[in-house]
Amino acid sequence: VVFVCTANICRSPFLELTARTLAGEGAEVEFSSAGTHGFDAQPMNSEMVATMTSGSAEEFASRRLTPAILQDADLVLTAEASHRAFILEEFPQHFRKVFTVGQFAAIIDEHRDLHGRELVAAAGARRTAARPEHDIADPYRRGESAAATAADTMSRMLAVIVPRLASGSSHG
Protein backbone atom coordinates (compact mmCIF):
# COMPACT_ATOMS: atom_id res chain seq x y z
CA VAL A 1 0.00 0.00 0.00
CA VAL A 2 1.43 3.37 -1.04
CA PHE A 3 0.07 6.58 0.50
CA VAL A 4 0.46 9.68 -1.66
CA CYS A 5 0.25 13.40 -0.93
CA THR A 6 1.94 16.43 -2.46
CA ALA A 7 5.48 16.58 -1.02
CA ASN A 8 5.57 13.40 1.10
CA ILE A 9 6.39 15.36 4.26
CA CYS A 10 3.03 15.75 6.08
CA ARG A 11 0.04 13.58 5.28
CA SER A 12 1.48 10.56 3.46
CA PRO A 13 4.29 9.94 5.97
CA PHE A 14 1.78 10.22 8.82
CA LEU A 15 -0.43 7.70 7.03
CA GLU A 16 2.50 5.36 6.34
CA LEU A 17 3.93 5.39 9.85
CA THR A 18 0.56 5.19 11.59
CA ALA A 19 -0.61 2.34 9.33
CA ARG A 20 2.55 0.38 10.15
CA THR A 21 1.90 0.81 13.86
CA LEU A 22 -1.76 -0.20 13.52
CA ALA A 23 -0.88 -3.28 11.45
CA GLY A 24 1.62 -4.41 14.08
CA GLU A 25 4.74 -6.50 13.94
CA GLY A 26 4.68 -9.36 11.47
CA ALA A 27 1.91 -7.91 9.30
CA GLU A 28 2.07 -9.27 5.77
CA VAL A 29 1.06 -5.94 4.25
CA GLU A 30 3.72 -3.31 3.55
CA PHE A 31 3.05 0.41 3.84
CA SER A 32 5.10 3.15 2.17
CA SER A 33 4.54 6.67 0.89
CA ALA A 34 5.53 9.12 -1.82
CA GLY A 35 4.74 12.62 -3.08
CA THR A 36 3.45 13.86 -6.41
CA HIS A 37 5.81 16.85 -6.14
CA GLY A 38 8.57 17.84 -3.77
CA PHE A 39 12.03 16.57 -3.10
CA ASP A 40 13.65 13.30 -2.13
CA ALA A 41 15.20 12.73 1.30
CA GLN A 42 13.36 15.45 3.26
CA PRO A 43 12.33 14.80 6.89
CA MET A 44 8.72 14.66 8.00
CA ASN A 45 7.22 18.06 8.83
CA SER A 46 7.83 18.84 12.52
CA GLU A 47 4.22 19.87 13.20
CA MET A 48 3.02 16.52 11.87
CA VAL A 49 5.68 14.65 13.84
CA ALA A 50 4.30 16.33 16.98
CA THR A 51 0.85 14.83 16.29
CA MET A 52 2.07 11.24 16.22
CA THR A 53 1.03 9.18 19.21
CA SER A 54 3.11 6.14 18.33
CA GLY A 55 5.87 5.15 15.96
CA SER A 56 8.88 7.23 15.04
CA ALA A 57 9.59 9.57 12.16
CA GLU A 58 13.33 9.77 12.86
CA GLU A 59 14.35 7.57 9.92
CA PHE A 60 11.69 8.83 7.52
CA ALA A 61 12.86 10.41 4.23
CA SER A 62 10.52 11.75 1.57
CA ARG A 63 10.52 10.45 -1.99
CA ARG A 64 8.91 11.43 -5.26
CA LEU A 65 6.28 9.13 -6.76
CA THR A 66 7.67 7.17 -9.72
CA PRO A 67 6.18 4.82 -12.32
CA ALA A 68 8.03 1.93 -10.61
CA ILE A 69 6.44 2.71 -7.23
CA LEU A 70 2.98 2.73 -8.85
CA GLN A 71 3.67 -0.50 -10.73
CA ASP A 72 4.79 -2.33 -7.58
CA ALA A 73 1.83 -1.17 -5.45
CA ASP A 74 -1.27 -3.28 -4.96
CA LEU A 75 -3.15 -0.24 -3.64
CA VAL A 76 -2.48 3.50 -3.87
CA LEU A 77 -4.30 5.75 -1.40
CA THR A 78 -4.09 9.51 -1.92
CA ALA A 79 -4.72 12.33 0.53
CA GLU A 80 -6.87 14.28 -1.95
CA ALA A 81 -8.81 13.75 -5.15
CA SER A 82 -6.31 16.08 -6.89
CA HIS A 83 -3.50 13.60 -6.17
CA ARG A 84 -5.63 10.76 -7.53
CA ALA A 85 -6.36 12.79 -10.67
CA PHE A 86 -2.66 13.61 -11.08
CA ILE A 87 -1.75 9.93 -10.98
CA LEU A 88 -4.54 8.78 -13.28
CA GLU A 89 -3.86 11.48 -15.86
CA GLU A 90 -0.35 10.12 -16.36
CA PHE A 91 -1.03 6.46 -15.54
CA PRO A 92 -4.65 5.59 -16.38
CA GLN A 93 -3.81 1.88 -16.35
CA HIS A 94 -3.78 2.03 -12.53
CA PHE A 95 -7.43 3.15 -12.37
CA ARG A 96 -8.59 0.12 -10.36
CA LYS A 97 -6.04 0.51 -7.57
CA VAL A 98 -5.92 4.28 -6.96
CA PHE A 99 -8.37 5.80 -4.46
CA THR A 100 -8.39 8.65 -2.00
CA VAL A 101 -7.97 7.43 1.58
CA GLY A 102 -11.47 8.65 2.44
CA GLN A 103 -12.96 7.09 -0.68
CA PHE A 104 -11.44 3.70 0.19
CA ALA A 105 -12.62 3.95 3.81
CA ALA A 106 -16.16 4.60 2.52
CA ILE A 107 -15.97 1.67 0.08
CA ILE A 108 -14.99 -0.70 2.90
CA ASP A 109 -18.45 -0.30 4.42
CA GLU A 110 -19.95 -1.80 1.26
CA HIS A 111 -17.75 -4.90 1.47
CA ARG A 112 -18.05 -5.99 5.10
CA ASP A 113 -17.00 -9.61 4.54
CA LEU A 114 -13.89 -8.96 2.44
CA HIS A 115 -10.32 -8.43 3.61
CA GLY A 116 -6.86 -7.93 2.12
CA ARG A 117 -6.44 -8.50 -1.61
CA GLU A 118 -10.08 -9.59 -2.00
CA LEU A 119 -11.20 -6.22 -0.61
CA VAL A 120 -8.85 -4.32 -2.94
CA ALA A 121 -10.11 -6.30 -5.96
CA ALA A 122 -13.76 -5.70 -5.05
CA ALA A 123 -13.14 -1.98 -4.52
CA GLY A 124 -11.45 -1.73 -7.92
CA ALA A 125 -14.34 -3.52 -9.62
CA ARG A 126 -16.96 -1.22 -8.13
CA ARG A 127 -15.80 2.34 -8.58
CA THR A 128 -17.31 5.34 -6.88
CA ALA A 129 -16.37 8.95 -7.40
CA ALA A 130 -14.03 10.64 -4.96
CA ARG A 131 -15.96 13.32 -3.13
CA PRO A 132 -14.62 16.51 -1.51
CA GLU A 133 -15.50 15.20 1.96
CA HIS A 134 -13.08 12.32 1.33
CA ASP A 135 -10.11 14.71 1.10
CA ILE A 136 -7.64 15.24 3.94
CA ALA A 137 -6.91 18.97 4.20
CA ASP A 138 -3.26 19.89 3.72
CA PRO A 139 -1.84 21.08 7.06
CA TYR A 140 1.46 22.34 5.62
CA ARG A 141 2.34 25.78 7.01
CA ARG A 142 -1.13 26.11 8.54
CA GLY A 143 -0.13 25.66 12.18
CA GLU A 144 -0.54 23.14 14.95
CA SER A 145 -4.34 23.12 14.84
CA ALA A 146 -4.41 22.20 11.14
CA ALA A 147 -1.85 19.45 11.78
CA ALA A 148 -3.91 18.07 14.67
CA THR A 149 -7.10 18.14 12.59
CA ALA A 150 -5.41 16.32 9.70
CA ALA A 151 -3.91 13.75 12.08
CA ASP A 152 -7.31 13.09 13.67
CA THR A 153 -8.97 12.67 10.26
CA MET A 154 -6.24 10.32 9.05
CA SER A 155 -6.25 8.29 12.26
CA ARG A 156 -10.02 7.74 12.01
CA MET A 157 -9.74 6.62 8.37
CA LEU A 158 -6.81 4.30 9.09
CA ALA A 159 -8.67 2.71 12.01
CA VAL A 160 -11.21 1.51 9.42
CA ILE A 161 -8.77 0.61 6.63
CA VAL A 162 -5.73 -1.01 8.24
CA PRO A 163 -7.46 -3.84 10.14
CA ARG A 164 -9.29 -4.87 6.97
CA LEU A 165 -6.13 -4.88 4.86
CA ALA A 166 -3.85 -6.47 7.44
CA SER A 167 -6.30 -9.18 8.50
CA GLY A 168 -6.56 -10.59 5.01
CA SER A 169 -3.16 -9.92 3.56
CA SER A 170 -2.29 -13.61 3.41
CA HIS A 171 -5.20 -14.42 1.08
CA GLY A 172 -3.64 -14.75 -2.37
NORLIN-V796757 format. One record per backbone hydrogen bond with DSSP energy under -1.0 kcal/mol. NH is the residue of the N-H (numbers start at 1). CO is the residue of the C=O. If there is no record, write none. Layout:
nh & co
NH & CO
NH & CO
This chain:
nh & co
2 & 75
3 & 32
4 & 77
5 & 34
14 & 10
15 & 11
16 & 12
17 & 13
18 & 14
19 & 15
20 & 16
21 & 17
22 & 18
23 & 19
24 & 20
27 & 24
32 & 1
34 & 3
35 & 63
36 & 5
37 & 6
41 & 62
45 & 9
49 & 45
50 & 46
51 & 48
52 & 49
60 & 57
62 & 42
65 & 35
70 & 66
71 & 67
72 & 68
73 & 69
76 & 97
77 & 2
78 & 99
79 & 4
84 & 80
85 & 81
86 & 82
87 & 83
88 & 84
89 & 85
90 & 86
91 & 87
94 & 91
95 & 92
97 & 94
99 & 76
101 & 78
104 & 100
105 & 101
106 & 102
107 & 103
108 & 104
110 & 107
111 & 108
114 & 111
116 & 164
118 & 115
119 & 115
120 & 116
121 & 117
122 & 118
123 & 119
124 & 120
125 & 121
126 & 122
134 & 131
135 & 132
136 & 79
142 & 139
147 & 143
148 & 144
149 & 145
150 & 146
151 & 147
152 & 148
153 & 149
154 & 150
155 & 151
156 & 152
157 & 153
158 & 154
159 & 155
161 & 157
162 & 158
165 & 161
166 & 162
167 & 163
171 & 168
172 & 170
